[in-house]
Amino acid sequence: MRFSTLVSLAAGVTSMVAAAPTAVQKRALSKFTGTNAYWLPFLTNDADVDTTLAAVKDAGLTVVRTWGFTDSTACTGIYFQCWSSGAPVINTGADGLERLDAVVASAEKNGVQLVIPFVNSWTDYGGMDVYINALGGSSRADFYTSETIKDAYKAYVKAVVSRYSSSSAILSWQLANEPRCNGCDVSVITAWATEMSAYVKSLDSTHMVSLGDEGFFNDPSAATYPYQGGEGIDWEANLAIPDLDYATAHMYTEDWGMTNEWGNTWISDHATKAAAAGKPFVLEEYGLKDESLRTEVINSWHQTVTENGVTGDMYWQFGLTLSAGATSDDKYTIFVEDSNFQELVVDWAASRV
């Protein structure tokens, strides 16, 4: 999801080196319920990270998706790569990847698994445009095709993957958050995803790899935008990429101008095509801003998830109150204090066991 606003959670910085990992074994993707908490690495208080992941576990959720990137040109605050001189410098210090260390260590301690994307398609937290602007690109297509840009991306991927490749907390490495290439031939992203998923597997053959896309189809004659292919994604072609272990889709009916009932078709279409291709399908982001309809509509979507045998679902997004106040609220957030948290999160997760 594109998201710009993060509540400031300033507190004393403490350093945590990731705890010694337990043995990791290659695993198949089993049915699960999870959530998104993109902001976890940007918490500056390790106790808040622990509080969050303990609350996730207590709710019965087993997987959290959180950002594994911050590409900064200002290089202030928390950032994972500094681009102030044009060439990227990976920040492994207390205001850099040590913050991700704290998340991974806490996930290990709480028995929660993580999905970690390497770059953002949006400009929030830097994103692909930082690579393009710093390394001589001129269009979004260059991110996916320029050898110079691809080498810089691979260097960052290697730094992150090698740091946590033996951790039991990693469920999946993810190539990007919502990769798009508006106006590009769909083969551009498919070729990039094929190359990069193979590269990640060459670094870590134990953990799964996913694309992190929104699930757009490629049918120019379709009646609705998410099916038409204009964003440069061909979801069915990407299903065939051998080093992508499962398929993802996101769903925001309000933002996409669709009806909430349309969402049930979106879920079932993906589940059907993924099953035919022999790959698990994860509804990786979904939510509703309209609080008056949220319980009814999400319950309907959950029923469709169940009826179609969807492997995993991860609602956007988890929320709670920490030492410096409430976490990010983009109107989709379901806070642990909300009256429907029990029904939409706890009871739903219990039903999926």
Secondary structure as UniProt FT lines:
FT   STRAND          32..36
FT   TURN            38..39
FT   HELIX           40..42
FT   HELIX           46..58
FT   TURN            59..60
FT   STRAND          63..65
FT   STRAND          71..72
FT   STRAND          81..82
FT   TURN            84..85
FT   STRAND          89..90
FT   TURN            94..96
FT   HELIX           97..110
FT   STRAND          113..117
FT   TURN            124..125
FT   HELIX           128..134
FT   TURN            135..136
FT   HELIX           140..145
FT   HELIX           147..164
FT   TURN            165..166
FT   TURN            168..169
FT   STRAND          170..174
FT   TURN            182..183
FT   HELIX           187..203
FT   STRAND          208..210
FT   TURN            220..221
FT   HELIX           225..227
FT   TURN            230..231
FT   HELIX           235..239
FT   TURN            242..243
FT   STRAND          247..251
FT   HELIX           253..256
FT   HELIX           260..277
FT   STRAND          281..286
FT   HELIX           291..307
FT   TURN            308..309
FT   STRAND          312..315
FT   STRAND          318..319
FT   STRAND          321..322
FT   TURN            323..324
FT   STRAND          325..326
FT   STRAND          334..335
FT   TURN            336..337
FT   TURN            339..340
FT   HELIX           342..347
FT   HELIX           348..351
//
